[in-house]
Amino acid sequence: QQGQMVAPVVANLGPLEDLTLTPNPDEVEEVFTLPLAHLLREENQGYTHFRTAGGYGYTLPVFLNGPHKVWGLTAIVTELTLELLAPDRY
């Protein structure tokens, strides 16, 4: 949907084992974590190519993690965050 604003937040929440997350089940099917080192490994990074019916094509990032793929807006925000946090490695 167009016209919505997304405000990503980067925070240190401490040890993940100490957190109790209760996401809205209507919006979130599963919660998982990925270490920064995992995201920075080249073998876990990729791109998805899309082509519209009108022939317009575009490429978006994707991050791989076993059965999970981080894609869409989440991957775009992740890529921008990696560029800020680790510009010499990403």
N, C-alpha and C positions, 0 to 999 in steps of 0.2 A: 504494500500500500504506500503510495507516495505521500509526501508531506509530513512524515513522522520524523522526530528527532531521536537520535540514539546518543546517549552519553556514557561511554565506557568508563569504568572506574578501575584503576589499578591500586591494589592495597595489599599489605602484608597482614594476613589474618592469624599469623602464628601457626603452630603445629596443626595440620589438617585433622589429625586424629582427635583433637579436642573440640572440633566443630560439630554441631548438630544442625544439619541443613534440613529445612522443610519446604521444598519447592512446591509451587502450585501444580498439582497433578494434571490439571487441564492445560498447562503450558509446558511442563517439563516431564519428559518420560524417564530420563535417567541423568544422574549427575556423575561425572568422572573428572579426574584431575590429570594434568599432564605437566611433568617437570619442564622447566625452561630448557634444560639440556636436551631433552627429547625433541622439543620443537626446533631447536637449532641444528639438529642432525640433518644433513642433506637428504638422507634416505627416507626421512619422514615428511619431506616437503614435496609438493607437486602442484600442478595446475590443471584446471578443468577448462576445456574449450567449449564454448556455446555458440550456436549459430541460430539466428532468428529466421522466421519464414521469409523475411524480406532479404535475406542474405547477409545481414549485418552480423559480424562475429565479435566475440569478446572472450577474454581469458580471466579466470578468477583463481586465487590460490586455494589449495586444499592441504590439510595436514593429516597425516595418517597415524593411527594408533590401534593396532590390532583390529578388532571388530568395529571400532569407531572411526569416523571421518569427521574432521572439523571443516566445514565448508560454508558457503554463503556469506552472510554478513558477519558471522562469528569469525570466519577465516580472514576476512578483510581486516577486521579490527585486530585480530591476532597478528597478522602481518605488519600492520602499522605499529603495533606495540613492540614487536621484535626489532623493527627498524629504529625505534627510539631507545630501547633498553640495551641492545647489543649491535650498534651500527657497524662495529668492526667484524662481527661474526655472521651477520645476516645481510 
